[in-house]
Amino acid sequence: MSGCSLITVEDISGGSPISESVVSVSENIEVPEASAREEYVQEEPMQDVSASEPSADPDVSANSGPETAPEPELPDTLTFVDVYGESYTVDFQKDWALHPYDTSCFVREGDAMYYKGDAAFTSRYGIDVSHHQKGSINWQKVADSGVEFVIVRVGYRGYGLNSGWIKEDEYAASNIKKAQSVGLDTGAYFFSQAITEEEALEEAEFVLDFFERNNITPEDMKLPVVFDPESIRKDDARTDGISGEQFTKNTRVFCDAIREAGFQPMIYSNMLWEAYMLDLNELSDIPVWYADYETVPQTPYDFIMWQYSESIHVPGIPGNMDGNILLIPAE
């Protein structure tokens, strides 16, 4: 992104997966809560009407009970820092949907993250994988460790200025099938470098063709198919010069195509993307997978899944992994 290419992504030839594309934040942005204010009118003592002039009856309708609590006051700006500690202050988007979570309910237990103490939501613990793991995954150990779901990369577009080709993740099909065989729910993501709506549609059609070739139906994929647009740190990206408006259009085209095919779409995002590149109001019908490696999510905006770490350890998988928590409304 122009002026904001601070997000790490994988080296296509063998680097780490989606996990390395995230902003780090140093403080939690909390939306101020309105406090209810009750004012009671004390009854004045009875007057001796024989000794005073009569007065007009007071208007008791306005003082008959407590006042209605005011609406929450939203800040005009919010501040976050990037992975280098550089601070950004941006407009608070007051027309965007806010997340409903109590951030004090996010509880880290070892490498897993849970949401506890709020009866409105339950949570599930999961990971995401790509060819970076080289297929060296013991899926039964993964499931036995407490992992409940996995998001699998199915493909990516090259990001160099002279590239643009699309390539299938060589372990995608086996990762999906093996994860499902041990009872894990699966979703998928595509690493995008689309610079036009036509390219975003091409990426969606690639994903749908992958599903068809591997006999994967919408019923098989219990979790969404994610559009993962990213900036590149320490290298040129095809997407460096495009606008936030274009990114939003690309996201819409990809997600609409996925939805029309019967799958659930989702957007991968972080604080920089939300500040500069994605109009979440225009995409309000698409759920967000939010990436942030602080102890609590910084974003005030709505999301349903949080990638909270890029360095957890999971039995059955060598090396560092991404940790994710899925938030589910309680029934």
Secondary structure, 3 states (H helix, E strand, C coil): CCCCCCCCCCCCCCCCCHHHCCECCCCCCCCCCCCCCCCCCCCCCCCCHHHCCCCCCCCHHHHCCCCCCCCCCCCCEEEEECCCCCEEEEECCCCCCECCCCHHHEEEECCEEEECCCCCEEEEEEEEECHHHCCCCCHHHHHHCCCCEEEEEEEEECCCCCCCCEEECCCHHHHHHHHHHCCCEEEEEEEECCCCHHHHHHHHHHHHHHHHHCCCCCCCCCCCEEEEECCCCCCCCCCCCCCHHHHHHHHHHHHHHHHHCCCCEEEEECHHHHHHCCCCCCCCCCCEEEEECCCCCCCCECCCEEEEEEEECCCCCCCCEEEEEEEEECC
